[in-house]
Amino acid sequence: MVTRFSSSYHRHKLLGLAISVPTIAQAFAMPARFEFPLTVALDDIDRLGHVNNIVYIRWMQDAAVAHSREQGWPMSRYQEAGFSWVVRSHFIEYRVPAFEGDQVIVHTWVADMQKVSSRRRFEIRRLDGTLLAKAETHWAFVRNSDQRLTRIPDEVASAFVIVSD
């Protein structure tokens, strides 16, 4: 079961100042690792009869977007703030093929968060635990107005637990 994280905050007064702090439930609900379940569809299969390599990248992107949404940062919120994540690179090591009908879980986590970039890791497994692929995406944070690198705001960075190596 995936724990939901709400981006709503309670207001508290401290020394006459209004500050936003997450509730205890929100602080403990922030999962370090996110699980994105899926079923391999016929459209995912290539001429060799297994999942096409490009499909893994789609699964990775879908899992990353879903994780961000769970942490209170849906794509619409980034858009409203004037920022986006863009991919700098992907690395995938394929281990075992997946086939139509396989139940798969994409496990993902944020491995680091720098000033303007972040690394996200993935393990893609069958429901029985068989490792299908290990992967990593290096993301850059940009302003939408000019597509230039920009510092990741604390509000974004603090929404994710960093799982170091």
N, C-alpha and C positions, 0 to 999 in steps of 0.2 A: 504494500500500500504506500502510495506517495503522499507525503504530508504537504498540505497546501500552506503557502506563505502569503499573507495578505499585506499589501503595501499601506494599509490604513494605519495611522498612528493615533495614540491618545495624547491629548494636550495636558501638560502638567505645569504648575506654577512653582518656580523655585527662585527665591529671592526677588520676587516681583517680575520675573521674566518668563514668558511662555516658551517652552521648548518642546520639541517633538522627540519622543522616545518610543521604541517598539514595546509592545506589551510583553510580558514574560512568555506567553503562549507563542507570540510571533518569533521571539528570539530563539526558542527551543524548536520551533517548527522548521527552521531553515535547514534543509537537508544538504549535506556536503556532496553527496552523489545523487544523481537523478536517474531514474529509470524510465525509458520510453519504449513501451511494448508495441509490437506490430506483427502482422502476418504477411509472409512473402506472397505477393500477388503474381498472377500470370504475366502481367506487364513488366514485372521486375526481371523476368527470365530472358537470357540471351540465346543465341543460336547453339550454344554448347550445352544448354539445358540447366544452367545454374544462374544465380543472381548475377547480373551484369555489374562490373566494377563501378560504374558511375552511379548506380543505385545506392551504394554504400555512402557516397558523398551526400546524396539527397537525405538519407536517413540521418546522417550526422547533423546536417543543417536543421532538419526537422526537430531532432532531439535538443539541439542547442537553443532553438527558438522557444520550444516548449519549456525548457528549464528556465530560461530568462522570464518567460511569462509567469511561471510559478513563483518566481522570486520577486514579483511585482513590477517587472519590466517587460510588458508586451511591446510589440513593434510599434504600436500606436503611441506609446509613451515616449519612446526614443524619438519618433517623428515629431511629436509636439515639442520636445526639448531641443530639436534641431540637430540631433546626432544620429550616427549609424555605426554599426560594426561592419567592417569589410574584411574579406579573407586575404591574407598575405600568402599563406601556403597551407597545403594539406599533405600529410604523410599517412599512408595506409599500408599495413602489413597484413596481407590476406593469409589465413591459416588453413581454413576448411571451407569448402563451398556450401552455400545455402540453396535450398530448392523450394519450388512452389509449395505453399501450405505450411512451411516451417514457421513455428512460433519463435519470434526473435525479441530480445530485449537489448536496446542500445543503452549502455551505462555511460554516463558522461559526468564530468566534473571539471572545475576550473583549477588548473595546475599552478598558474601564477597570474598576477595582475601587476603590470608595470605602469609607468606614467601614461603611455599612449597605446599600449598593446596588452594582449592577454593570450595565454595558451590554454586550450581546452583539450582534454584527453577523452578517449572513448575506448570502450571494450564492447564489441558486438558479439553476443552469445545466443545460442539456441536456448530455449526454455530449459533444456536438460543440463545447461551449464557449459556445453561445448563452445570453446572460443573460436569464433569465425574470423574475427579480425581485431587488430589493435590499431588505433589511429590517433592523430593529433592534428588540430587546426590552430594556426597562429592568426589571431585576429588583430586588426588595427582599429582604433577609435577615431572617427572623423566628424568634422562639422559638415552638415548637409549643404550649407550655403556655398562652400568652395572646395569640398572634398579634401581638405587639408587635415593632417593629423592634429588632434587636440587632446589635452589632458582628460583622462577619465575622471568624471566628477566623483567625489567621495560618496555621494548618494547612490551611484551605480556600483562602485567598487564594494561598498559595504553590504550590498544585497547578496553577495556570493561568498560562501566559505571557500577558502583556498585549501586544496588538498595537495600538499607538496610531495615530492618523490621520496 
